[in-house]
Amino acid sequence: MIDVPSITVDVVSDVVCPWCFIGQKRLDKAIEAVPEIAVEVHWRPYQLDPTIPPQGKDRKQYMLDKFGSEERIRQIHERIEPLGAAEGIAFDFGAIKVAPNTLDAHRVIRWAGTAGDGVQNRLVRRLFQLNFEEGANIGDHTVLVEAAREAGMDAAVVETLLPTDADRDTVMGEIGTAARMGITGVPCFLLQGKYAVMGAQDTATLADAIRQVAAAKARGELDPQPV
C-alpha cells in the first residue's frame, strides 16, 4: 500500500470577509493542483467585528460609518469584484442589507466539523455564497439552519442548539487564541499547525506551501524534537 503524504490546513477566517471567500476558492484550486497530497481542511473562527449586535446592523450605514463615504465603499467593492470573478465568485455587495454578527455562524461551522467528511467545507462555502452572492442575513437562525441542512447536517439539532449558549464560550475562546497567536487579519492558513500563510495568496503560492510542508513532514522535520 502506497503511503500518501498528508497535511492539515487550518483556515482562520470570517464568513463576512470577502478576501476569505476568495481565499477559499484559491485553496480549493491549490488542493486540486497537488493530487499527490492528502489535504485535510479545518475552518477556525475569527470575527472582523465582534461588536455588531446579535440582530446585526444596517449594512449601508455600517459601511458608511466604517469607511466614511459611498465613494470609498464603491472603490473597495470595485477592487474586489474582478478578483472574485476570476475565481468564479459573483459578488453582489448591493444585495447585502444586513451586516451580521457572525458568532452563531461560527458555532454552526464548529458543529459541522464533527458532522462527517466534507460537511464543514460545504457549509462554509454555502455561507460565503449566501452572504456575498445572495445577500442573505447569515446571522439569522433560519438562514443558518437551512444552510446546515443543505450541507448535510442534522438541521433539527442545529435548530435546537442555536438559541442556547452551546459552544459560544468555546468559539469565543478560539477567536481569542487566534489573537494571541498574532493573527490580526484573515484569511490565515495554518499548515500542519506550524506554518502560517497570511492573506488570500494566489493558488500557486498556496500549492507550493502545501508541497513544501508535506515534504518537510515526510522528512520528519515537523516531528517534536527530543528535549
Stockholm file with secondary structure:
# STOCKHOLM 1.0

chainA/1-227         MIDVPSITVDVVSDVVCPWCFIGQKRLDKAIEAVPEIAVEVHWRPYQLDPTIPPQGKDRKQYMLDKFGSEERIRQIHERIEPLGAAEGIAFDFGAIKVAPNTLDAHRVIRWAGTAGDGVQNRLVRRLFQLNFEEGANIGDHTVLVEAAREAGMDAAVVETLLPTDADRDTVMGEIGTAARMGITGVPCFLLQGKYAVMGAQDTATLADAIRQVAAAKARGELDPQPV
#=GR chainA/1-227 SS CCCCCEEEEEEEECTTCHHHHHHHHHHHHHHHTCTTSEEEEEEEECCSCTTSCTTCEEHHHHHHHHHSSHHHHHHHHHHHHHHHHHTTCCCCGGGCCEECCCHHHHHHHHHHTTSCTTHHHHHHHHHHHHHHTTCCCTTSHHHHHHHHHHHTCCHHHHHHHTTTTTTHHHHHHHHHHHHHTTCCSSCEEEETTTEEEESSCCHHHHHHHHHHHHHHHHTTTTSCCCC
#=GC SS_cons         CCCCCEEEEEEEECTTCHHHHHHHHHHHHHHHTCTTSEEEEEEEECCSCTTSCTTCEEHHHHHHHHHSSHHHHHHHHHHHHHHHHHTTCCCCGGGCCEECCCHHHHHHHHHHTTSCTTHHHHHHHHHHHHHHTTCCCTTSHHHHHHHHHHHTCCHHHHHHHTTTTTTHHHHHHHHHHHHHTTCCSSCEEEETTTEEEESSCCHHHHHHHHHHHHHHHHTTTTSCCCC
//
